[in-house]
């Protein structure tokens, strides 16, 4: 099972290779042992219990690219 992670979506121009971020989504694994999940107990580390050691920042998100063709503002002038 994959733990919680981020998913970045980009549009990539097939004409020039320019990349534009279109969304940044958190994917919840729904595992109660994962600190980043909504299923993780809210009282983790409370009342003298030792806190879990499952904390992880989303430093390596999935990167998904979609090829797009950018249209010129002037239809008579080709996109360079």
C-alpha positions, 0 to 999 in steps of 0.5 A: 500500500502506498502511503499518503503523498502529493500529486502534482499535475502539469500541462506541457507544451508540445511546441516549446516544452513549457510546463505549467502547474495545474493542480497540487493534490494530497492523496490520503492513504487512509491508514491509521498508522500514517501521520498524514492521513485523516484516519490517524488518531487525533490523540497520538502522543497525548496523555503521556503516550509516546508520539508515533514516528511516522511523520513524513513531509511530501518532498517527492510528489508524483509528477503527472504531465499532459501534453498540450498544444498552445494556440496562438492569440492570432490565428493567422500567425503560427505559434513559435 
